């Protein structure tokens, strides 16, 4: 009972530290809604072997097709299996790192983010990022290469990633190269589920 109680407390701590706002499970995902999605590949991710292998997942598609839902469900599953995780948007991550520069805690923050088992970066490409922001994002991805898993959700195909990284083609290529070396790229097509619900 004591061992079970400790594990329960630790998992609660993992969930809190993940900053996941809404707990999602893949059982509640509507695979019939997207026009195109590889259901078998998505479901296979939930054995979490990609975390053990320190490989990455990129969820690519337009807004509202379920990318964030799947990423949230994966991080919830990882927390329940006692992995150290963090869920954040690309903009929030950059703002957090910029703030750590101001108070001289950048190295400590970087080490924390690099040391996670799983880092989810949501909404990459939805808002423009300045030069310092792209450099910080590159440092995180570069330092996590083959040391920890990253899940990225984005609405932009790889050929447009230079737009994400402030027009820097070389930097965008370097990021893509590190991410896709060990990676599952899942493309999702369809209309926004949120617009459907509003109707």
C-alpha positions as CSV (number, residue, x, y, z in Angstrom):
1,X,0.0,0.0,0.0
2,X,2.9,2.4,0.8
3,X,4.6,1.7,-2.5
4,X,1.3,2.2,-4.4
5,X,0.7,5.4,-2.4
6,X,4.1,6.7,-3.3
7,X,3.6,6.0,-7.0
8,X,0.2,7.7,-7.0
9,X,1.7,10.8,-5.4
10,X,4.6,10.8,-7.9
11,X,2.3,10.5,-10.8
12,X,0.2,13.4,-9.5
13,X,3.5,15.4,-9.3
14,X,4.4,14.4,-12.8
15,X,1.0,15.6,-14.1
16,X,1.3,18.9,-12.2
17,X,4.8,19.5,-13.5
18,X,3.8,18.7,-17.0
19,X,1.6,21.9,-17.0
20,X,-1.0,20.0,-19.0
21,X,-4.2,22.0,-18.7
22,X,-6.7,19.4,-19.8
23,X,-6.3,15.7,-19.3
24,X,-7.0,13.8,-22.6
25,X,-7.0,10.1,-23.5
26,X,-6.8,8.6,-26.9
27,X,-10.0,6.6,-26.2
28,X,-11.9,9.8,-26.5
29,X,-10.4,10.9,-29.8
30,X,-12.8,10.8,-32.8
31,X,-10.7,9.1,-35.5
32,X,-13.7,9.4,-37.9
33,X,-13.6,13.1,-38.0
34,X,-10.3,13.9,-39.8
35,X,-10.5,13.4,-43.6
36,X,-7.1,11.7,-43.4
37,X,-5.2,10.2,-40.4
38,X,-3.1,7.1,-39.9
39,X,-5.1,5.6,-37.0
40,X,-2.8,2.6,-36.6
41,X,0.3,4.7,-36.4
42,X,-1.2,7.1,-34.0
43,X,-2.4,4.3,-31.7
44,X,1.0,2.6,-31.9
45,X,2.6,5.7,-30.3
46,X,0.8,5.0,-27.0
47,X,3.0,2.1,-26.1
48,X,5.5,5.0,-25.5
49,X,8.4,3.1,-27.1
50,X,9.3,6.3,-28.9
51,X,10.2,7.8,-25.5
52,X,12.4,4.9,-24.6
53,X,14.1,5.2,-28.0
54,X,14.5,9.0,-27.6
55,X,12.8,9.6,-30.9
56,X,10.4,12.3,-31.9
57,X,6.8,12.8,-33.2
58,X,5.7,15.6,-35.5
59,X,1.9,16.1,-35.9
60,X,1.3,18.1,-39.1
61,X,-1.9,19.6,-40.3
62,X,-4.3,22.5,-40.3
63,X,-5.9,24.0,-37.2
64,X,-8.6,22.0,-35.5
65,X,-7.9,18.5,-36.8
66,X,-6.8,17.0,-33.4
67,X,-3.0,17.6,-33.3
68,X,-3.1,19.1,-29.8
69,X,-5.5,16.5,-28.6
70,X,-3.2,13.6,-29.6
71,X,-0.1,15.4,-28.1
72,X,-2.0,16.0,-24.9
73,X,-3.1,12.4,-24.7
74,X,0.4,11.2,-25.3
75,X,1.8,13.4,-22.5
76,X,-0.9,12.2,-20.2
77,X,-0.1,8.6,-20.9
78,X,3.6,9.4,-20.4
79,X,2.9,11.0,-17.0
80,X,0.8,8.0,-16.0
81,X,3.8,5.9,-16.8
82,X,6.1,8.0,-14.6
83,X,7.9,9.9,-17.3
84,X,9.1,13.5,-16.7
85,X,7.2,15.6,-19.2
86,X,6.3,19.2,-20.1
87,X,3.6,20.6,-22.3
88,X,4.0,24.1,-23.7
89,X,3.3,26.2,-26.8
90,X,6.2,27.4,-28.9
91,X,5.5,31.0,-28.0
92,X,5.2,30.3,-24.2
93,X,8.5,28.3,-24.3
94,X,10.3,31.2,-26.0
95,X,8.8,33.7,-23.6
96,X,9.9,31.5,-20.7
97,X,13.4,31.3,-22.0
98,X,13.6,35.0,-22.7
99,X,12.5,35.7,-19.1
100,X,15.2,33.4,-17.8
101,X,17.8,35.5,-19.6
102,X,16.6,38.5,-17.8
103,X,17.0,36.9,-14.3
104,X,20.2,35.0,-15.2
105,X,18.5,31.5,-14.9
106,X,18.8,30.5,-18.5
107,X,21.3,27.7,-18.0
108,X,19.2,26.2,-15.2
109,X,16.0,26.4,-17.3
110,X,17.8,24.9,-20.3
111,X,19.1,22.0,-18.2
112,X,15.6,21.3,-16.9
113,X,14.1,21.3,-20.3
114,X,16.9,19.2,-21.8
115,X,16.6,16.7,-18.9
116,X,12.9,15.9,-19.5
117,X,11.9,12.5,-20.9
118,X,9.3,14.2,-23.1
119,X,8.8,17.8,-24.2
120,X,5.7,18.8,-26.2
121,X,6.0,22.0,-28.2
122,X,2.5,22.9,-29.4
123,X,1.5,25.4,-32.1
124,X,4.9,25.8,-33.8
125,X,4.5,28.2,-36.7
126,X,1.2,29.8,-35.6
127,X,2.9,33.1,-34.5
128,X,6.1,34.8,-35.8
129,X,9.3,34.4,-33.7
130,X,12.1,36.8,-33.6
131,X,15.9,36.0,-34.1
132,X,16.6,35.5,-30.4
133,X,13.5,33.3,-30.0
134,X,14.5,31.0,-33.0
135,X,18.0,30.7,-31.6
136,X,16.7,29.6,-28.2
137,X,14.3,27.1,-29.8
138,X,17.2,25.7,-31.8
139,X,19.3,25.3,-28.7
140,X,16.5,23.3,-27.0
141,X,15.9,21.0,-30.0
142,X,19.6,20.6,-30.7
143,X,20.5,19.7,-27.1
144,X,17.6,17.2,-26.9
145,X,18.7,15.4,-30.0
146,X,19.1,11.7,-29.2
147,X,18.8,12.5,-25.5
148,X,15.0,13.0,-25.1
149,X,11.8,12.9,-27.1
150,X,10.1,15.9,-28.6
151,X,6.5,16.1,-29.9
152,X,5.8,19.1,-32.1
153,X,2.4,20.1,-33.5
154,X,2.5,22.5,-36.5
155,X,0.3,23.8,-39.3
156,X,3.3,24.4,-41.6
157,X,4.9,21.8,-44.0
158,X,8.7,21.5,-43.7
159,X,9.3,23.6,-46.9
160,X,7.8,26.5,-45.0
161,X,9.7,26.1,-41.8
162,X,12.2,28.9,-42.7
163,X,9.2,31.2,-42.1
164,X,9.0,29.9,-38.6
165,X,12.7,30.4,-38.0
166,X,12.7,34.1,-38.9
167,X,13.6,33.5,-42.6
168,X,16.8,31.6,-41.7
169,X,16.9,28.7,-44.1
170,X,20.0,27.1,-42.7
171,X,18.6,27.2,-39.1
172,X,15.3,25.7,-40.3
173,X,17.2,22.9,-42.1
174,X,19.3,22.2,-39.1
175,X,16.2,21.9,-36.8
176,X,14.4,19.6,-39.3
177,X,17.5,17.4,-39.7
178,X,17.7,16.8,-36.0
179,X,14.0,16.3,-35.5
180,X,13.3,13.9,-38.4
181,X,16.4,11.7,-38.0
182,X,14.5,9.6,-35.4
183,X,10.9,10.5,-35.9
184,X,7.3,9.6,-36.8
185,X,5.7,12.3,-39.0
186,X,1.9,12.1,-38.9
187,X,0.0,14.2,-41.4
188,X,-3.6,14.9,-40.5
189,X,-6.0,16.4,-43.1
190,X,-9.5,17.8,-42.7
191,X,-11.6,20.7,-41.5
192,X,-11.6,22.2,-38.0
193,X,-13.5,20.2,-35.4
194,X,-14.1,23.4,-33.4
195,X,-15.8,25.1,-36.3
196,X,-18.0,21.9,-36.7
197,X,-19.0,22.1,-33.1
198,X,-19.8,25.8,-33.3
199,X,-22.2,25.1,-36.1
